[in-house]
Amino acid sequence: MKKIYILTNFNAYLSAYSPIIVVGDQLKMFKKAGYEPVLIAAEGWDPPEDSIFSQVETKRIFPAHVYNEAKVDDVFHEEVEKLYQEINEILEDGSVVISHDLIFLPDYVKHNVACRRIADEKPGIQWLHWVHSATSPYSLIRERAMYGEKYSELLSSKFPNSMVVYPNSYSIPRVARNFGYETDEVAEVPHPTDLSVLWQLHPIVNRLIEQTDLLENDVIMVYPCRLDRGKNCEYNVRLAGAMKQIGLTAHLIFVDFHSTGGDKVTYREELKQLARELGIEYKVTFMSEVDESLQLESPKKIVADLYRLSNVMLMPSKSETYSLVAQEALADGALLILNHDFAPFRQVYGDNAIYRQVGGANISFDGQDGEITTNFSDIDEYMRGMAHNVNYYLKHDKVLKGKTWVRQERNPDYIFRNYLEPLLYRQREQ
């Protein structure tokens, strides 16, 4: 496993400063994957104790005078030499150095010059230069010329043993030209969105994410309910199974409060058995088993967080007065599927949901006391039809599609596996 250094000139912690956010995400990704990244920052860097920055080894270097404009000050040569000595002592040959705007911003120019010398002397180091801005080539040329003949040519040349990293592939030809690289020496690494940070997810929800492949699923369904048989929970299990049959991955989460005894326990075991028969037992989660504190009740925060992660809500209950949980799921952007047999749903939710016959009702269609029973000649085929319907909405409703895409393909684990980590070994393979 390669040694990873992340080189910055950070000297003060600003939680809203985007490069600090990006570096924090990278440190988390490397730590989770088993690496032990080393952060290089300027003396004076003092991050909060509860941040990722305080959980990694940090090397502090000389705080050189930096400027937002191109400038060679009176201590330029002296400070370049001091930075060279300190950074060179830290970096191991054969390691990977990730920089942020090192080859771009004027306030990194002293570090840039010092590191080019190190790159020449230690060719085994692989440099990955993140560029966070889209400056025009004219501005770059003008700025570099302001460093005088001694440095302008150096700064205009390609940095040794390096690649440039940019967050979108569309700009690769332009970025390559502006920084003197070939297009295959510029790589795309999109910025991840860590939903656990963005939404400040409950620790129990974060634990569920860590212990499962929850974020990677095409569909996440959440059903908060007591395990009464009138809730028709088996239809949720069957829909998750049908999704597997048509090539979708689905994770079903029951927030099963007040279900610790009697027939509720029997019902839970029956639902698990059905999941086993459908080959999805590892895709059905009962929150009462994730944490024993949830056996009697669940904090509203947990339910709300799970709704935010979900994109489909099936409410097959045959006995409700309103279904507040369906309304809450709808508020968080889930595709809402309601029991067609239960007529009050159609009055309450109108055309804000789709309706399917799942489970009958304890009230007749005329609104009076009665019972509606729905029988299926082939329930598996019926549920596959519903799964295809869900798949259609996931692919054609831009809100659902976008929400699912961010969760699946812009989470930190996905970005690390598919974009970032492969770069660590790309140079060696070439």
Secondary structure, DSSP 8 states (H G I E B T S, - for coil): ---EEEE----S--TT-HHHHHHHHHHHHHHHTT---EEEEETT----TTSGGGGSEEEEE------SS----TTHHHHHHHHHHHHHHH--TT-EEEEESTTT-GGGHHHHHHHHHHHHH-TT-EEEEE------HHHHHHHHHTTHHHHHHHHHS--TTEEEEES-STTHHHHHHHHT--GGGEEE------HHHHTT--HHHHHHHHHS-GGG-SEEEEEE----GGG-HHHHHHHHHHHHHTT--EEEEEE--S-SSTHHHHHHHHHHHHHHHTT-GGGEEEHHHH-GGGTT---HHHHHHHHHH--EEEE--S--SS-HHHHHHHHTT-EEEEETTSHHHHHHHGGGSEEE--S-EEE-TTSSEEEE----S-HHHHHHHHHHHHHHHHHH-HHHHHHHHHHHHSSHHHHIIIIIHHHHHHHHH-
